[in-house]
Amino acid sequence: MHKSILTSAKVILVFVAAMFTLNAQAQQTDSTQTDTTVVEESSEATSSFSTFELEPEDTTQQTIGKMYNDIEFLKRFQISGYFQGQFQWADSSGIASASGGNFSPGIDKRFSVRRGRLKVTYDKYFSKVVFQTDMTERGLRVVEAYASITEEKFYWATLTAGIFNRPFGYEIEYTSNMREAPERGRMSGNLFPNERDLGAKVTIQGPKFGIWNWLKLDVAMVTGVGSEDANVGISDYDKRKDLITHLTVNRANRNEDIKYGFGVSYYDGGVIFNIDSTKKVASYVLNEDSAGIKTFHVDSVAPDSYAPRKYYGIDAQFQKDFKWGIFTLKAEYIQGTHSSQGSTTKAYQSKPTASNPVYIRKFNGAYFELAQNFNRPTSENKFLNTIYSIIPGQIVVKYDWYDPNTEVKGDEIGKNVTSGATGRKTTNATDLRYDTFGFGVAYFLSNNAKVLAYYDMVTNETSKNLSGYTQDLKDNVFTLRLQYKF
């Protein structure tokens, strides 16, 4: 910064000196025509001024060129971010929640900074570097840190390496400051905590203004570990890497008032559950015991074995631009095999242990979302403007479900293991299905700020064999959020 200031001052000084020189020469010419005495005085002045040596013209141009390059360099940096401060009110104290995390014991109302993002991007033609952090009352953590380079011959292939969004489905990569509902669905939060992972990705897509830009393929190799905890980093704990692929199509009609897209995704990964045969870390799968009760039993304790993570997903989006605003419909469905812990289906953040073995479950889940934006017209009539001002900027309705174990239903869950059946584990509350219906309204205070009021109604599967889950839990959550982005 100081260097740029000095350079600018130098150029200004050169210009000022040049102006003085031209002025002196003009005075000398005028004096020659009017008074010989003045000519002599002017000659002395000119002789005296000639002791100031100006820089050559090419040096001046180089200085100006350097200033221009400095400005161009600074313009390649982009600083952006957003803040989400919110108040939440739950039906009961200390509930487990997918709406911004579990409530602390004894707490049913809370203030929080849901996200406080600061993003710095250096963008130079066909390459860029991105750093993003999250600053909340829970701590400071790295959200993104990656470099991306596009080949400059055909402009079809882009290589990305670092910590970036997992390219699976639509909701995972859809930025939180644009999302209509406060949070992603329960399924997304369990399968892909923090949405990001560490690895490398190749993107195949036609040039921006080419005829094939509507088709896109992402192929990524990642560690398979994601963390939304400020105190837990994204670090690898086994030698196997997970494969993610996502093929998408995005089209529009001639007038571009109708846009639509769809995609298919595949995830192929695994969780190592026994890196040392002496530790006897087991994996459990579900089947029927001798009495016909579905319980978990030991599948393998072989060294260097992996429990599978295989997901299959489809997603679709539709958008129509009406005179009164934009209507949007989104949907996504995922099913497959997920390996996690006995007490949670959230993906592993560290390697399993003998006290925390791997449970393999079949799962499925989906979400469906409707959103309508409203344009706010202006009128010379104050009464009409008052009416227009109370119209919400957007309304949204969303339904999602997540069934972490599709092989057991209702009262099958929690049945005791048959007496004498060694090595078996009973199913528990982790295997219950959750359905969530949410709706809300958003008021746009400006192009940068909005207030969102949203209510989640959560329904859990029940079982007479599970204490505390014989009926639906009181775990609905109301969220009032202020968001500002820049």
C-alpha positions in Angstrom: 0.0 0.0 0.0 2.8 2.4 0.9 4.6 1.5 -2.3 1.6 2.4 -4.4 1.2 5.7 -2.6 4.9 6.5 -3.3 4.6 5.6 -6.9 1.5 7.8 -7.3 3.3 10.7 -5.7 6.2 10.2 -8.0 4.0 10.4 -11.1 2.2 13.5 -9.9 5.5 15.2 -9.2 6.7 14.4 -12.8 3.5 15.9 -14.2 3.8 19.0 -12.0 7.4 19.5 -13.1 6.4 19.1 -16.7 3.7 21.7 -16.4 6.1 24.2 -14.8 8.5 23.6 -17.7 5.9 24.3 -20.3 4.7 27.4 -18.5 8.3 28.7 -18.3 8.8 28.2 -22.0 5.5 29.9 -22.8 6.6 32.9 -20.7 10.0 33.0 -22.5 8.3 33.1 -25.9 5.9 35.9 -24.9 8.7 38.0 -23.4 10.8 37.7 -26.6 8.0 39.4 -28.5 7.5 42.3 -26.1 10.6 43.2 -24.1 14.3 42.3 -24.6 14.9 42.9 -20.9 12.4 40.3 -19.9 14.1 38.0 -22.4 17.3 38.1 -20.5 15.5 37.5 -17.2 13.5 34.7 -18.7 16.8 33.2 -20.0 18.2 33.2 -16.5 15.1 31.7 -15.0 15.1 29.0 -17.7 18.7 28.3 -17.1 18.1 28.0 -13.4 15.1 25.7 -13.8 17.0 23.5 -16.2 19.0 22.1 -13.3 15.9 20.0 -12.4 16.3 16.8 -14.4 13.0 15.3 -15.6 12.6 11.5 -15.9 12.6 10.2 -19.5 9.2 9.8 -21.1 9.5 6.0 -21.3 10.2 5.9 -17.5 7.0 7.8 -16.9 5.0 5.4 -19.0 6.5 2.5 -17.1 5.5 4.1 -13.8 2.0 4.6 -15.0 1.9 1.1 -16.3 3.0 -0.3 -13.0 0.3 1.7 -11.2 -2.2 0.2 -13.6 -0.9 -3.3 -12.9 -1.2 -2.7 -9.2 -4.8 -1.7 -9.6 -5.6 -4.7 -11.7 -4.0 -7.0 -9.1 -6.1 -5.6 -6.3 -9.3 -5.9 -8.5 -8.7 -9.6 -8.7 -9.4 -9.9 -4.9 -13.0 -10.2 -3.9 -14.2 -10.1 -0.3 -17.7 -11.4 0.5 -19.6 -13.0 3.3 -22.8 -13.1 5.3 -24.0 -13.0 8.8 -27.0 -15.0 10.2 -28.0 -14.1 13.7 -31.1 -15.9 15.1 -33.5 -16.6 18.0 -35.0 -20.1 18.3 -37.8 -21.4 20.5 -38.3 -25.2 20.9 -41.3 -27.1 22.2 -39.2 -28.7 25.0 -35.9 -28.1 26.7 -32.8 -29.9 25.7 -34.2 -31.5 22.5 -32.1 -33.1 19.8 -32.7 -31.0 16.7 -31.7 -30.7 13.0 -32.5 -27.0 13.1 -29.1 -25.6 13.9 -28.0 -28.3 16.4 -29.2 -29.8 19.6 -30.4 -27.6 22.4 -28.4 -27.6 25.7 -30.0 -29.4 28.7 -32.6 -27.2 30.4 -32.7 -24.8 27.4 -35.7 -24.3 25.1 -35.0 -20.7 23.9 -31.6 -19.6 22.6 -29.8 -16.8 20.7 -27.0 -17.9 18.3 -24.9 -16.8 15.4 -25.8 -19.6 13.0 -23.2 -18.6 10.5 -20.7 -15.8 10.3 -18.9 -16.3 7.0 -16.0 -14.3 5.6 -14.8 -15.3 2.1 -11.7 -14.1 0.2 -11.3 -15.0 -3.5 -8.4 -14.3 -5.8 -9.7 -14.7 -9.4 -7.3 -14.5 -12.3 -8.8 -15.4 -15.7 -9.0 -19.2 -15.6 -7.8 -19.8 -12.1 -8.8 -18.9 -8.6 -8.0 -19.4 -4.9 -10.7 -19.3 -2.2 -10.5 -19.1 1.6 -13.6 -19.0 3.7 -13.9 -19.0 7.5 -16.9 -19.3 9.9 -16.9 -17.1 13.0 -19.6 -17.9 15.6 -19.9 -18.2 19.4 -18.9 -21.8 19.0 -15.5 -20.8 17.7 -13.5 -20.2 14.5 -13.2 -22.8 11.8 -12.1 -23.2 8.2 -15.0 -23.8 5.9 -13.3 -23.7 2.5 -9.7 -23.6 1.3 -9.2 -24.5 -2.3 -7.6 -23.7 -5.7 -9.3 -24.1 -9.0 -7.6 -24.1 -12.5 -9.3 -24.4 -15.9 -7.4 -25.6 -18.9 -7.0 -22.8 -21.5 -7.1 -24.8 -24.8 -10.7 -26.0 -24.9 -12.0 -24.5 -21.6 -13.8 -27.7 -20.8 -12.0 -29.1 -17.7 -11.4 -27.6 -14.3 -9.3 -29.1 -11.6 -10.1 -28.2 -7.9 -8.0 -29.3 -4.9 -8.4 -28.5 -1.2 -11.5 -28.3 1.1 -14.6 -27.7 -1.1 -18.3 -28.6 -1.3 -19.0 -32.3 -2.0 -20.5 -32.5 -5.5 -23.4 -34.7 -4.5 -27.0 -33.7 -5.3 -28.4 -30.2 -5.3 -28.9 -29.2 -1.7 -25.4 -29.8 -0.5 -23.8 -27.3 -2.9 -26.6 -24.7 -2.7 -25.2 -21.8 -0.6 -26.7 -21.1 2.8 -27.2 -17.4 2.1 -29.5 -18.1 -0.8 -31.4 -21.1 0.6 -35.1 -20.5 1.2 -35.4 -22.6 4.4 -33.1 -22.0 7.3 -31.3 -25.4 7.1 -30.7 -28.3 4.8 -32.8 -31.4 5.4 -32.0 -33.9 8.2 -30.7 -36.4 5.8 -28.1 -34.0 4.3 -26.8 -33.1 7.7 -26.3 -36.7 8.7 -24.7 -38.0 5.5 -22.7 -34.9 4.7 -21.9 -32.9 7.9 -20.4 -29.5 7.0 -21.1 -30.2 3.3 -17.4 -29.9 2.6 -14.6 -32.4 2.4 -10.9 -32.6 1.7 -9.7 -33.9 -1.7 -9.6 -33.2 -5.4 -12.3 -32.7 -8.1 -12.4 -32.6 -11.9 -15.3 -30.7 -13.5 -16.2 -31.2 -17.1 -18.4 -28.5 -18.5 -18.7 -26.6 -21.8 -17.5 -22.9 -21.9 -19.8 -20.4 -20.4 -21.1 -19.0 -23.7 -20.8 -22.3 -25.6 -23.7 -24.6 -26.7 -22.7 -27.3 -24.2 -22.6 -25.2 -21.0 -25.9 -26.8 -19.9 -24.2 -30.2 -19.3 -21.9 -30.7 -16.3 -20.0 -33.6 -14.8 -18.2 -33.5 -11.4 -15.9 -36.3 -10.3 -14.3 -36.0 -6.9 -12.0 -38.1 -4.7 -12.3 -37.1 -1.0 -11.3 -38.3 2.5 -14.9 -39.1 3.5 -14.6 -37.0 6.6 -16.6 -33.8 7.3 -16.8 -31.7 10.4 -19.2 -29.0 11.5 -17.5 -28.7 14.9 -15.2 -25.8 15.3 -12.9 -28.0 17.4 -12.7 -30.9 15.0 -10.7 -30.6 11.8 -11.2 -32.4 8.5 -8.4 -35.0 8.6 -8.0 -38.4 7.1 -7.9 -41.5 9.3 -7.7 -44.3 6.7 -6.0 -45.0 3.4 -9.2 -45.4 1.4 -10.7 -42.5 -0.5 -14.3 -41.9 -1.4 -15.6 -41.3 -4.9 -18.3 -38.8 -5.7 -19.9 -38.2 -9.1 -22.7 -35.8 -10.1 -24.1 -35.4 -13.6 -26.4 -32.4 -14.1 -28.4 -30.8 -16.9 -29.7 -27.2 -16.7 -31.8 -25.7 -19.5 -34.1 -22.7 -20.1 -36.6 -21.7 -22.8 -36.0 -19.1 -25.4 -37.3 -16.3 -23.2 -35.5 -17.6 -20.1 -38.6 -17.2 -18.0 -38.7 -21.0 -17.5 -35.6 -22.8 -16.2 -35.3 -26.4 -15.2 -32.6 -28.9 -14.3 -32.0 -32.4 -13.0 -29.1 -34.5 -11.9 -28.0 -38.0 -10.8 -25.4 -38.6 -8.1 -23.3 -41.5 -6.9 -21.2 -41.9 -3.7 -18.8 -44.9 -3.3 -16.9 -44.9 -0.1 -16.2 -46.8 3.1 -15.3 -46.6 6.8 -12.3 -48.7 8.0 -13.4 -50.5 11.2 -10.5 -52.6 12.1 -7.0 -51.4 11.2 -5.4 -53.7 13.8 -6.7 -57.3 14.4 -5.7 -57.0 18.1 -8.2 -54.2 18.7 -11.3 -56.3 17.6 -13.3 -53.4 16.2 -16.4 -55.0 14.7 -19.0 -54.0 12.1 -22.7 -54.9 12.6 -25.4 -55.6 10.1 -29.1 -56.2 10.6 -30.8 -59.6 10.2 -33.2 -61.8 12.1 -32.1 -63.9 15.0 -33.5 -67.4 15.8 -36.7 -65.9 17.1 -37.3 -63.8 14.0 -36.3 -60.5 15.8 -34.4 -58.1 13.6 -31.2 -57.2 15.5 -27.6 -56.3 14.7 -25.0 -59.0 14.6 -21.3 -59.0 14.0 -20.5 -59.1 10.3 -16.7 -58.9 10.3 -13.7 -58.2 12.4 -11.1 -58.9 9.7 -8.1 -56.5 9.7 -8.0 -53.8 7.0 -11.8 -54.2 6.3 -14.2 -51.5 5.3 -17.8 -50.9 6.0 -19.6 -49.5 2.9 -20.9 -46.1 2.2 -22.9 -46.2 -1.1 -25.4 -43.6 -2.0 -27.6 -43.1 -5.1 -29.4 -39.8 -5.6 -31.6 -37.9 -8.1 -32.5 -34.3 -7.9 -34.7 -31.9 -10.0 -35.5 -28.2 -10.0 -38.1 -26.0 -11.8 -38.4 -22.2 -11.9 -41.0 -20.0 -13.5 -40.8 -16.2 -13.7 -44.3 -14.7 -13.4 -45.1 -11.0 -13.4 -45.7 -11.0 -9.7 -42.5 -13.0 -8.9 -40.5 -16.2 -9.3 -42.0 -19.6 -8.4 -39.5 -22.4 -7.6 -39.9 -26.2 -7.1 -37.1 -28.4 -5.9 -36.9 -32.1 -5.0 -34.3 -34.7 -4.2 -34.2 -38.4 -3.3 -31.3 -40.4 -1.9 -31.0 -44.0 -0.9 -28.3 -46.5 -0.2 -26.1 -48.0 2.5 -24.6 -45.9 5.3 -22.1 -46.9 7.9 -22.0 -44.9 11.1 -22.2 -45.4 14.9 -24.7 -47.2 17.0 -25.9 -44.0 18.7 -26.0 -41.7 15.6 -26.2 -41.9 11.9 -23.9 -38.8 11.4 -20.9 -39.7 9.3 -17.7 -40.5 11.2 -15.3 -37.7 12.0 -12.6 -40.0 13.4 -11.8 -43.7 13.1 -14.1 -46.2 15.0 -13.0 -47.8 18.3 -13.8 -51.0 20.1 -16.3 -49.0 22.3 -17.7 -47.2 19.2 -18.1 -49.9 16.5 -19.6 -49.5 13.1 -23.3 -50.1 12.3 -24.3 -50.7 8.7 -27.8 -49.6 7.7 -29.9 -49.3 4.6 -31.5 -45.8 4.4 -33.5 -43.5 2.3 -34.7 -39.9 2.4 -36.0 -37.0 0.4 -37.1 -33.4 0.4 -39.7 -31.3 -1.6 -39.7 -27.6 -1.5 -42.0 -24.8 -2.9 -41.0 -21.2 -2.8 -42.7 -18.1 -4.2 -41.0 -14.7 -4.4 -43.2 -11.6 -4.7 -42.3 -8.4 -6.5 -43.3 -5.2 -4.6 -44.7 -2.6 -7.0 -44.5 1.1 -6.1 -47.4 3.6 -6.3 -47.9 7.3 -5.9 -50.7 6.3 -3.5 -49.4 6.2 0.1 -52.1 3.7 1.1 -51.2 1.3 -1.7 -47.5 1.6 -0.8 -48.3 0.7 2.8 -50.2 -2.4 1.6 -47.3 -3.4 -0.7 -44.8 -3.0 2.1 -46.4 -5.7 4.3 -46.3 -8.3 1.5 -43.6 -10.8 2.3 -40.7 -11.0 -0.1 -41.0 -14.8 -0.2 -43.0 -17.7 1.2 -41.6 -21.2 1.4 -43.0 -24.7 2.2 -40.7 -27.7 2.7 -41.2 -31.3 3.5 -38.4 -33.8 4.1 -38.0 -37.3 5.6 -35.0 -39.4 6.7 -35.3 -43.1 7.4 -31.9 -44.2 8.7 -32.9 -47.9 8.8 -35.4 -49.0 6.2 -35.2 -52.6 7.3 -37.1 -52.1 10.6 -40.4 -50.3 11.2 -42.4 -49.1 14.2 -42.6 -51.7 17.0 -39.9 -53.8 15.4 -37.4 -51.2 16.7 -36.1 -51.8 20.2 -37.1 -55.4 20.5 -34.9 -57.2 23.0 -32.2 -59.6 21.7 -33.2 -63.3 22.1 -31.8 -64.8 25.3 -28.6 -66.6 24.5 -28.0 -64.8 21.2 -24.4 -63.7 21.8 -22.8 -60.9 19.8 -26.1 -59.3 18.9 -27.2 -55.7 19.5 -30.7 -54.4 19.8 -32.0 -51.7 17.4 -32.6 -48.3 19.2 -33.8 -44.8 18.7 -31.2 -44.1 16.1 -33.1 -46.3 13.7 -36.3 -44.2 13.9 -37.6 -42.3 10.9 -38.2 -38.5 11.1 -40.5 -36.5 8.9 -40.3 -32.7 9.0 -42.9 -30.2 7.6 -41.7 -26.6 7.6 -43.1 -23.3 6.4 -42.0 -19.7 6.6 -42.0 -16.1 5.3 -39.1 -13.8 4.4 -39.1 -10.0 4.3 -36.4 -8.4 2.3 -35.2 -5.2 4.0 -32.8 -4.5 1.1 -30.8 -6.3 -1.5 -28.5 -7.4 1.2 -30.7 -7.9 4.3 -33.7 -10.1 5.1 -35.7 -11.3 8.1 -36.9 -14.9 8.0 -39.6 -16.4 10.2 -39.8 -20.2 9.9 -41.5 -23.1 11.8 -40.4 -26.7 11.7 -43.0 -29.4 12.7 -41.1 -32.6 13.4 -42.7 -36.1 13.6 -40.7 -39.1 14.7 -41.5 -42.8 14.3 -42.7 -44.4 17.5 -42.2 -47.8 19.1 -43.7 -49.4 22.2 -40.4 -51.0 22.9 -38.4 -47.7 23.2 -38.8 -45.8 26.4 -39.4 -42.1 25.6 -40.4 -42.9 22.0 -43.8 -44.5 22.6 -45.3 -41.2 21.2 -44.2 -38.3 19.1 -41.6 -36.0 20.8 -42.3 -32.4 21.4 -39.5 -31.1 19.3 -40.9 -28.5 17.0 -38.7 -25.4 16.5 -39.5 -21.8 15.6 -36.6 -19.8 14.0 -36.4 -16.0 13.6 -33.3 -15.0 11.7 -31.7 -11.8 10.5 -29.4 -12.3 7.6 -27.0 -9.7 6.0 -24.7 -10.5 3.1 -22.1 -8.4 1.4 
